[in-house]
């Protein structure tokens, strides 16, 4: 496989990952309009967000336990999931008019994302088995951008929330076509180990894996909760400062800044090591969480800088944790290890989102974010033993 071919493949995988994960926050993006049309409350945010998270958890476990990537080519599985996701979003736009029906379809979207996001990373690893931290930086950067694009669609859709789902449906389908027609499986594609839950005890006794998993759990406690409440934080600031900002556009820019963070973090990891970059990003996002009440009182330029840094750092460590977990997992138990770590991490997002959305019913959102602070603090502590290593 020539270098030129591999170079042409990487942008296609990145674009497909970006387009394929666009459905993640589509429900969140249209919530302001649904609050008006369906007489909902802002508390509905937790149900809409967590229905996707729960779907992803269930999907990840089902795909792993049934060894879906063993029975199907990863590129075909990716195409099948993006095509079904496209159909789910189209159905949402055409027929959904109640919260319960929306939640069911959001759950199914999350389930299918488990065959898009992780499978996209597997396809990338099959093409680029070396320098995984950098490659995952691009891939998870695309995930961050894809997660936020629905807010941009809400910005350009004006009054029609259905347009967000029409656009998401279209680009989901394009993502699958790119992979199945122009990318396919890489020359290094390999079958993952079948998940064996009896190996949990052995995994727990691997010190380096324990450290990287602990850091990842702290990161996940914060990440999706920050993405979920960022629009509410901005909305509250706009009300207090009597400012005129488009919240959908700002929310997109906040999440999109994380795409840049993932890419630069992947590049920096080549010289500084994944553990060092992950720890530094945890420290930075933790400081943003701590300083939230301070910056809430400041003017727009400071708010822009604050949220750029927080959006950049809160997800920049994600690809490095994935690379570390893959590196420290035993080869014969990698399927078990990565699946269980991801499942636990996403389960933690359900709890943190539930807590913070409940908390903002009682205290201002810029203070409520302190409930997320233990995540980065404990994550940094868990990562300390890895600082003597420079894994790349």
Secondary structure, 3 states (H helix, E strand, C coil): CCHHHHHHHHHHHHHHHHHHCCCCCHHHHHHHHHHHHCCCCCCHHHHHHHHHHHHHHHHHHHHHHCCHHHHCCHHHHHHHHHHHHHHHHHHHHHHCCCHHHHHHHHHHHHHHHCCCHHHHHHHHHHHCCCCHHHHHHHHHHHHHHHHHHHHHHHHHHCCCCHHHHHHHHHHHHHHHHHHHHHHCCCCCCCCCCCCCHHHHHHHHCCHHHHHHHHHHHHHHHHHHHHHHHHHHHHHHHHHHHCCCCCHHHHHHHHHHHHHHHHHHHHHHHHHHCHHHHHHHHHHHHHHHHHHHHHHCCCCHHHHHHHHHHHHHHHHHCHHHHHHHHHHHCCHHHHHHHHHHHHHHHHHHHHHHHHHHHHHCCCCCHHHHHHHHHHHHHHHHHHHHHHHHCCCC
